[in-house]
Amino acid sequence: MTRKEVVNGFYAQYDEAGRLESDKQGEVEYIVTMNYIHRYLKPGMRVAEIGAGTGRYSVALAKEGFDVTAVEYTRCNYEQLVANAKGIDNIRCFQGDAVHLGEISDDSVDVTLLLGPMYHLYDEEEQLAALREAQRITKPGGTILIAYLSIYAIMYTNYLKNNFAYGFEENFTEDCGFKHFPEQLFTGFTMEEFEKLVGKTTMTIEKSVAVDGMLELAQHRADFGLEGEHFQKFLKYHLHFCEQRELLGLSSHILMICKNTK
C-alpha cells in the first residue's frame, strides 16, 4: 500500500479531533506543545502548521491573532479543519503534503510547526524533503518545531501484552536495526537517529522536549488517577523536567526545536 492509502485510511476512521482532549496524555501533549510554541511567538508573527490535523493548534493560534497557514494531508481531517476555521479571517487552509509545500512562498513565515508529518514519512528521502520544505518556507533565523515519535515508547506502550515478539518483528530487524515502512502506520525514531537526520539539513538544534512523558503507558493502569490539584502539580513538575535528556526516550512524543540557519 502507498503512504497516501495507509494514512488516509487510518484517519478516515480515527477521531483526531478528540485525541488531544479525550485523556490526560493528550491534554498534557497539547498544553506542553502550546507552552513551547508560545516561547517563540511574538505579536505580528506568521505561523505555518504542516500536518494541521483538524486545526487544534492552528485555529487556537489564529484566534489569538496570529496569521496562520494550515496544511493538512488527509481529506477527512482537512474537511474538519476548514469547518473549524470557518469565519476566522487570519487563517488559510490547504490540503497538501509536507514533502512539497508549493502553496507557501520561500522565507514567508516566522515559526513553522511540523507536528505530525514525521510520524508518517517512511523513507529518508521524504523525511529530508519535509524538513527542507519547512526550512524553505521559514525566514532565516526563524523557528521550526518538529514532533516525532520515540521507537522505545511505541514498543513499551503497545507491545507488553504478550505481543512483544510481533512488535519486535514489525519494527526491528533481527540485529535490532530500525524499520520504516508504510504498513507500520506510525514510525518511530531513536533520538540519535532523528538528530542525525536533522543534521543532514542546515538547521541548528536548540533543544528537545519530552512532550507527554510516560503518560500514554501509565494511563492504562487500573489505578491511574491524575485529577485536580494532582494534575496541576504534575504539569508544574513535567514542565520543569521535560528537557532532561534522560527522560526523552520514553516520552511517546518528542518535540525538537530548531533555528533555521540557512
C-alpha positions, -999 to 999 in steps of 0.1 A, spaced: 0 0 0 11 36 -6 16 62 21 -14 80 9 -36 49 12 -23 39 46 -26 74 62 -59 84 47 -74 50 55 -64 53 92 -76 89 98 -109 83 80 -119 61 110 -99 78 138 -111 107 160 -82 130 156 -103 160 167 -108 145 201 -74 130 206 -59 159 224 -89 163 247 -100 127 255 -74 117 281 -46 131 303 -19 121 278 -35 141 250 -42 170 274 -6 172 285 6 169 249 -14 199 239 -5 220 270 32 214 268 34 219 230 15 252 232 37 263 261 68 258 239 52 273 208 44 305 227 80 308 239 89 316 202 60 337 192 57 375 192 28 397 182 26 401 144 44 368 136 33 345 108 29 308 116 26 277 93 14 244 106 22 215 84 1 184 92 -25 206 110 -50 178 115 -84 192 124 -68 225 135 -64 222 172 -32 243 172 -38 264 141 -73 275 149 -63 284 185 -33 304 173 -54 322 147 -79 331 174 -50 346 194 -44 369 164 -15 353 146 -16 350 108 -17 312 102 -13 289 72 -26 254 79 -17 225 56 -33 190 61 -26 158 42 -57 137 48 -90 146 32 -112 138 63 -90 159 86 -88 187 61 -126 190 58 -128 193 96 -100 218 96 -119 240 71 -151 238 91 -132 246 124 -116 276 107 -148 290 92 -153 327 100 -116 333 110 -101 357 85 -64 353 95 -61 315 88 -56 300 53 -62 262 49 -47 240 22 -48 203 16 -12 193 8 18 172 15 47 181 38 72 170 12 61 196 -13 46 229 0 42 246 -33 14 268 -20 37 285 6 64 310 -5 101 310 5 110 327 37 74 337 44 67 326 80 84 332 113 75 299 131 68 266 114 51 237 132 58 202 118 38 184 144 25 153 126 42 145 92 73 128 107 50 101 122 40 90 86 71 95 65 89 62 60 120 67 39 148 91 44 143 109 11 108 120 21 118 127 57 145 151 45 122 166 19 97 176 47 125 190 68 139 210 39 105 223 29 99 235 65 133 253 62 124 268 28 92 285 40 107 297 73 125 330 74 163 329 82 166 328 119 131 316 124 120 287 145 109 252 134 93 229 159 93 192 148 74 164 166 85 128 162 77 95 180 100 75 202 105 40 190 111 29 226 78 44 237 60 27 208 74 -7 220 66 -2 257 31 13 251 19 -12 225 38 -45 229 37 -56 265 5 -76 261 20 -109 252 27 -95 217 63 -82 220 77 -107 195 52 -94 169 61 -58 178 98 -66 175 94 -82 141 72 -53 130 97 -25 140 132 -41 141 155 -63 121 170 -93 138 201 -73 146 180 -46 162 181 -22 132 151 1 128 124 -3 102 104 24 85 76 14 60 40 25 52 22 -5 67 38 4 100 15 34 100 32 52 129 70 52 126 93 59 155 129 70 159 156 70 185 169 104 195 203 97 179 187 86 147 165 117 145 193 141 154 214 126 126 185 130 102 181 167 111 219 170 110 217 164 72 199 198 69 214 232 79 190 236 109 206 242 143 190 220 170 183 241 201 166 217 224 143 186 227 113 182 249 96 151 263 61 163 255 39 138 273 64 116 292 52 81 301 15 91 304 4 71 274 17 40 291 8 50 327 -29 59 320 -37 23 310 -31 12 346 -62 3 365 -52 26 394 -42 56 372 -55 89 385 -44 125 379 -71 150 386 -75 184 402 -45 196 423 -26 164 414 -28 172 377 -18 208 382 12 197 403 21 171 377 21 199 350 44 220 371 68 190 376 67 180 340 73 214 325 103 218 349 119 185 339 107 178 304 140 189 287 161 164 308 177 141 283 173 110 304 135 114 302 132 119 265 134 84 251 103 71 270 81 100 260 56 90 234 61 123 216 93 143 214 94 179 203 126 191 187 131 229 184 154 242 157 167 275 145 165 280 107 201 286 98 204 286 60 
